[in-house]
Amino acid sequence: MPSLTDLVRSHTDLDVDDVAWLQLLQADWQIIADLSFADLVLWLPDREGRGFWAAGQMRPTTGPTAYVDDVIGTFVPVGRRPLIDAAYGQGRLVREGDPEWRDDVPVRVETIPVRRAGRIIAVVARNTNLLGVRTPSRLELSYLQTAADLTQMIAHGHFPAAGQRSDHADTPRVGDGFLRVDAAGRVAYASPNALSVFRRLGLSGDLTGLSLAETTRALVPPRRRPDEETLSAVLGGRAHRDTEIGTDGVSLIVRSIPLRPQGDHIGALVLVRDVTDLRRRDRELVTKDATIREIHHRVKNNLQTVAALLRLQARRMDNEAARLALEEAVRRVGSIALVHETLSQAVEEQVDFDEIVDPLGRMVTDVSAVGSRVRVRRSGSFGVLPSESATALAMVLTELLQNAVEHGYDADAADVAGEIVLTAQRLVGRLHVSVDDDGRGLPPDFDVDGSTSLGLSIVRTLVESELGGQLELGPHPSGHGTRAALDLPLE
């Protein structure tokens, strides 16, 4: 299905500012569809004047749809839909004509010119399924009157508002709670849902005739409401924006859309939504995240304590082989601790692996016999990895780097120096990693499959079983040193 931008670029002469205006309109037109009990379709004029392209569609949540199928991308030539032609050519709302019949359903069509900066840039068709029409209640009459005011504002270029947009992903909808306030900010009508929301705040009577801002100010403590200017502007219906208010037990989002169908301010549409449960879940998630980070922090501390104990034990060992084995264990525990240290600072169970691998390289060389004479350099980025993969990969790289340092360079040589390059590259859903050293290389009789090295055994097990990847170990393509290559799936 083509997007608005695609259709504009392919078939119209609308400019960037026109598109931005239409996007603002589409951001709010669910409200208009719900208030109208009607489907909305956005029609764009063809650049050659041959007709109109359907570039947007919105169905109501308050009534039956008039369109079973999507119409975006449909082209209508001039003359086939006279109401669209009239609205675009004459710049006025068009309501004349008999209902259209679609799949045995009578549909009333009204067309609204979309005006920006004195120009008609599009047409919105409002399509009402007449099978759902009955004698309207007071609620439905208030909806329809407000929808009529908004369509007049579209036709005169007063809607959408070009100012501040909503910062809330859970912005109120028409069915959550609907209020109509007059020019003085007094409630002319409040839907049953809106009244229920305010009664949760502590309201005991009716809202009709009350100043919405003053009533809210009396119900909501100062620390749970915005500044006085914002409170008066939003609840008084003078600002096109939203704000959050509440008590210790209730949280609300309030949104205001000022109404001026003929240019003069006549009042506002105010929508309210009870988001108490959403905010409670948000607090639970924050608490859960903080708990998880604290666990990672404590695990890291415990692992560092284990590493310190192993290091102390290694210093007391007279047997050289036992001492080296304990030092290897220290490095392995340290690599896992690095992962948990990063996770203790992360919001999610995903880690930027570059933040782990860089200190990992320094740790391996710092505790080795060659010290700072051999350095580890990273090329490319590992990107973000899940914590499970990060732990296994950290241990793999610890072993590979340690092998490169221990077996690639002569610690007793006075002039020993070298560089180990750790390269990472993401390609087509896979992570390719290589560890290249410029040391002495592999022994002539080295057989990776027949090797009894514990470190290499750990690497192969983790790569193949935990990470689901492949390991290759052999001479560097340049003829100097060794290359260990990993091919790992990212998913």
N, C-alpha and C positions, 0 to 999 in steps of 0.2 A: 504494500500500500504506500503510495507516494506521500511524502511529508509536505507541509505547507511551503517550506523553503524550496523544495524540488519543483512544485507546481508553479510557484512564482517565477523561479528562474527559467523554467521551460516555456511558459505560456503567457506571461504578463509583462507589463512595463512598470510594475510597482517597484519603488525604491526601498532602500534599507529601512528608512523611517516608517514607511507604510507597513512593512512586514512586522516591525517592532510593535506598531499599534495593533495590528491584527493578533499578534501573539498575546498582548495584554488583554485583548477582548476574549480570546479563547481561554485564558487563565481563569476568567470569572464567569464564563457563560453557562456552566453547570447551574449556577444560581438562577439565571434567566430561564433556562429550560425547566427547572423545577417549579419556579413561580408561574410559568406559563402553562404547565402541564403539557408541554409540546416539545417535539423534536426541533432542533436548530441545525440548519445547513448553511455553511458559508460558501458563497459563490463569488469567484474572482473573474473580472472581465478579461477576455482574451485580448492579446496585444493587437491582433488584426481586426478586432471588432466583430468577429464571427459569432460570438456567443459567450458562455460562461462555464468555468470549471469549478466543480465541487471540491473545496480544499479543506473542509472541516465538517464534523458532524458530532452532535451531542444529543443523547437521548435523555428523557426525564426520568427521575426516580420516583416521581409523585403520580405518574399516570401511565397509560399504555402507550407504546411507541407507535408512530405512524410509518416507520421504516423498519421492515424486518431485516433487510440486507443493507450493507454499507454502500454508500454512494460516493465516497471520496475517490477522486480521479475521473468521475463522470463528466462528460461534456454535453452541454445543452445549447443548441444553436439558437440564434436570435429568432423570435417568432414562436418557438415551441412553448415557452413559459412566459406569457405576456406580463404576469405580475412582476417577475424579475426584471424584465426589460423596462417596465414603467418605473419601478423603484430606482433603478440605476439612472435612467434617462431623465426623470423628473425630480429626483432627489427628495422623495416623500414616501411616507408609509402608505402601502397599498393593501386594502382589505376587500376590494370588490371581487365579485365573481362567485360562481357556485362551487360547492365542495368538489374536490377531485376524488375519484374512486380508485383505490389501490388494493387489489386482492380482496374485493368485496367489502372494503372498509372505506367509509366516507372520511375525507381529510380536508379540513379547512386550512387554507394557506394564506399567510400574511407575509409581506416582504418589507424589510427594513433597510434603508440605505445606510451604509457605514461611512460617516463623514470624518475626515481628518484634514485640518488646516484649510477648510473651505472646499475640499474636493471630495467627491464620492469615489471611494477606492474599492468598495465591495458591496455585496448585498447579503443580508442574513434572511433566510426564509424560515418562518415559524410555522410548523406543520402540526396541527392538532387532530388527534384521532377522535372523531365525533362519537364513536361508540362508547367512549368513556364519559361523555358529557351528561350531566344531570343538573338538577337544581342546585346551584352552588350554596355552600354554607358560608358563614361569615369569614371563616378562615380562608376559604377558597376565593372569596371576593377580595379579601385583603391581598392575597397572593397575586391575583390577576391585575389589580390596580397597581401594585408595585411593579409588576412586569411591564405594564403599559408605560409607567413613568420611565423605566430603564430603557425601553425601546425608543421612546422619544429622545432620551439623552444620547443614544447611539446615533439617531438620525440628525441631531443637532451638533454632534461632535463633542458632547460633554462626558461621554463614557466610551471606553474605560478611562480611569484616572491615571495620569502619567506619573504620579508621585510614588510614595513609598508602597512597596508590596508587602504581603504577609510574610513574616518570618517563621510561621508555624506550619509544619507539615500536617498537623491535625486541625486546620482551620475549620470553623463551623460550617455546616451545611444547612439548607433551608429547613429540613425536617428536624434538626437538633433543637431549634428554638428560634422563633421568628417574632420580632417586634417591629412595630411601625411607630416612629415618634414624629411629632409635629415640628415646626420651625423653632419652637421654644424648647425643644428637648423633652416634651411631656409625652407619655405613652398614649397613643391613640388606639393601639390594638396589641395584644400579646397572645400568642398561640398557647394552647394548653401545655405544650412541652416547655416553652419559655417560662411560663408561670411556675411550672414544677421546678425548673432550675433555680429560680430565685427563691422559692420556698425552701430549697435545700440550704440556701444562704441564711435563712432565718426570717424571711418575709411572712407575715401572718395574714395579710389581706390581699386585695387585688392590686394590679399595677396600673390599670387604666386611670389616666388623669394625673399620675404622679410624675415628677421629674425623675428620669431614669438615673441621672448622675447623682442627684441628692439622695435618692433611695439607696443606691449602691454605696455611697459614701457612708451612710448610716449603718449598713450591714457589714461592711468589710473593714477590718482594722487597717490603720495606715501602713503598717509594715508589709501587708499583703496586697497593696494596690499600687498602681503607678503614680507618678508625680501628678499634681493637681491639674496641670495644663493638659496632659494626656488623658486623664480621666474625664475631664469636662469635654474635651474635643471628641473623644470616641463615643462616650455614652450620651453626649448631647447631640450626636449626629452631625458634627461639623467637620470631621476628618475621615478621609477614606483610608482606614488602617485598622489594625486590631491590637488588642492588649490582653494581658492575663491578670486576673484578679482572683481572690478567694479568701477563705478563712482557714483555720488550722485543719479543718476536716473536709473542705470542698475547694476544688480548683475549677475555674471557668476561663474559657477564651471568649472574648467579646469582639465582634467585628462590626464596623459601621461603614455603610455606603451612603453618603449624602445624596439626596434626590433633588434635582433641579431640571425637570423635563422641558421647561420653556426658558431656562436660564436663571431664574430666581430660585433661591433655596426654599423648599417647601417642607422639609423634614428629612428623614433618613430611614433606611432599612437597617435594622440591627439584628445580627445573628448571634446566638449564644450557644455554647457547647460545654457540657459538663465533662471535664477531662480528669476527674479525680482518680479513676482507676488507672488511666494512662500514666499519670504522674506517680502514683504508688508503684506501678511496675517499673517506671524509670528509676525510682529510688532503689528498688530491689536490685535492678541490674547494676547500678553504680556500686551498691554494697557488695554484690557478688563479684564484680570486677576487682574491687579493692581487696576482697578476701583472697581471690586467686593470685593477685600480684604479691600479697603478703606471704602466701604459701611458697611461691617461687623464690621470694627473698629468703625465707627461712631454709628452704632446701639448699639454696646456694651457700648460705652460711654453714649448714651442716656438712656439705661436701667440702668446703674449704677447711673445716675442722678435721675431717677425715684425711684430706691431703696433708695437712700439717702434721698429724700423727704419724702418717706413713713416712713423711720426710724425716721426722725425728728418729723413727725406727731405722730408716736407711742409714743414718749417720752412725748408728751403733753397730751396724753389721760389719763383721770381719770378712765374711765371704763376699768376694767381689760380684759373683753372679747374683747372689741374693740382693745385694745392694742395688745393682742395676735393675733388677726386676721390680723392686719397690719404687725406684725413681720413675720407671715407666708407668707404674700404677698411679703415681702422683700426677703425671701428665694427663692420663686418661680421665681421672676424676676431675682434674682442673678444666678439661675441655667441656665436660658436662656442666660444671659450675658456671662457665661462661654463658652457656645457653640459658640457664635459669636466671642469671643476673640480667640478661637482656629481657627475658620474659617478665621479670619483676617490674620493669619500667614500661612495658607495652600495655596498651589498652585491650587488645585482642590477643588470642592465642596464635598470632602470626608474628614473625620476627624478620627484621631487616638483617639478613645473614651477613651482609658486609660488616655490620657492627660487631659480629662475633668473630669472623675469620681474621680480621686485622689484628686484634690483640692475641688471637690464637697463634699467629705466625711469630709475634714477638715473644710469646711465652715459650715456644719450642726452642728458639735460638738462645734465649737468655739462660735457660737451664742446661744447655748443651755444653760440651767441652770446647767447641769452637767459638762460642759466645757471639759477640757482635761482628766477628770477622766474616760471617755469612749472614746475609739479610734476606728476608722474604718480601717480595713485592707482588701486589695484586694487580691484575689487569682485567678490566671488565667488571660487571656487577652480577652478584648472585640474585639480587632482588629479594622479595618477600617470600618466605617459606613457612609452612605449618610447623608448629613446635616439635611434633614427632619427627618429621624429616630433618629439622635443624639439629636435633640431638644426635641422631645417627650420623649425619654428614659431618658434624663437628668432630666426632670420634674418628671417622674415616680420615679426615684431613690431618688430624693430629698424628695418626700413625704414618701417613704418607710423608708428611713434613719431617717427622722424626727420623724415618728411614733415610730420607734424602740427606739430612744433616749428619747422621751417624755413619752411613756407609758411603756417602759421596765425597767426603772431605777428610783429610788426615789431620786429626786434632793435634798431633805432635809436631807438625810442620810449622815452622816459624812464620812462613809467608803465606799461610793458607788464607784464601779469600774467595768468595763466591756469591752467587745470587740464585735464589730459587724463585721462579716466577709461577704464581698461582693464577691461572686464567679461567674465567667463567663467561659463558655465553649462553643465552636463551634462544633456541631456534625451534619453531614449529612444535611447541608444547613439550620440549625437552630441555634439560640443562646439561650442557657439555662443560666438563671441568678437566683441566690438565694441571699436573704438578711437574714442572720442568726444572731440573738442576743442571749446572755446568760442572759437575764433579767428575769423579773417575769413571763413572759408568758401572754397569752390571758385570759381574764375573763372567768369563767366557762360558762356563758350564752351568750358568744359572737357568733353572727351570721353574717357572712360576707355578705350574701345576704340582710339581714335586716338592715345593718348598715346605719346610716344617716350622717356619718362623711364626711365633704367636701373633705378632703384629699384623703380618700379612694375612693370617687366618682370620683375625678379627675384621680386617678390611673386607675380605671377600664375603664373609658371612653378612656383614651389614649392608654392603652394596647390593648383593643378590637377593637376600631375604627380606631385609627391612626396607630398602629403598627401591627394590624392583629394577635395578639397573645392571650395567655391565662394567667390568673392569679390564683394562689392558695395561700391561706393564712391559716395557721394553726400552731399547736404546733410543736416545733422542734423535729425531730426523737429521739433525746437523752433524751427527757422528760424535758429539761430545756430550757426556752426561746421560741422564736417564729421564724418561717420560712415563708418568702414570696418568692414564686417561680414564675418566668416568663418563658414562652416558646414562643419565637418570631421567625418568619421566617426571613431569611437573605435576601431573594430576594423580 
